């Protein structure tokens, strides 16, 4: 196994690079004054950085090096950290190494972050909540998912997002459990809510993400995820399971479908419908609350400044003290 001895976040100008990274994308070779060059981007579980290979006038040789690896491969490279337009990048030349690694040579955990929480424990906790659901139709629906080993394995290992909240393996179950707990707290304050519908909707609200994301050496969006999105796919997954159940009430089916389609709250955020009853509204706010707080906490943790605040596009100012 090749030692992952350097992380992107620790690279500084002038550092010699000799480590392995995941390929995020690559751009075809182009000509420059001294020959041909190409750009690619690499990363690990600490961040990403652009790399540029500067070749000589042997165009065929540069193309051969370019074709040695593909997006999502793990590659071993040597080079030097430089700076271009105030951004760090790795510069490689004809003396540099670019080699595709075999799966036996690396630990996938070095490239895709994983939740720090115990995924099996979180799953046990979620299954205990499933058992609290009393409505026989909703309980049967939940068991149709969580008695399916293939679904459970995908659900446990799915990220919560690509770049924002809980963007790591195990992020989906962590986020789902948080949303369920928030909804349970809302129910305590508002006991006239339909608790079984509320908990079931919270548990299932993001299940479409197991089809939306592809996790290899990085977290990426699937073609279906890009073209349809997890709200639509999740609703379809629920409706397909309901079709297999006997005598499932039509109004209950419609309410669950509405919860999944409306849980982003606004049309401009991807929801084709806005929440139209209290349980759907509670799930939308619980989902947004957990997602935004988790993302804000991560931005605060990752801030590298002595200033008392940072400015972000999503939250504007975040106070750090």
PyMOL commands that set and color helices and strands:
alter all, ss='L'
color gray80, all
select helices_A, chain A and resi 8-10+59-66+103-105+108-110+119-132+136-146+149-157+171-189+195-204+209-212+223-227+230-243+250-262+267-269+278-302
alter helices_A, ss='H'
color red, helices_A
select strands_A, chain A and resi 16-32+35-44+47-54+74-84+87-92+98-100+213-215+219-221+309-312+316-319
alter strands_A, ss='S'
color yellow, strands_A
deselect
rebuild
show_as cartoon
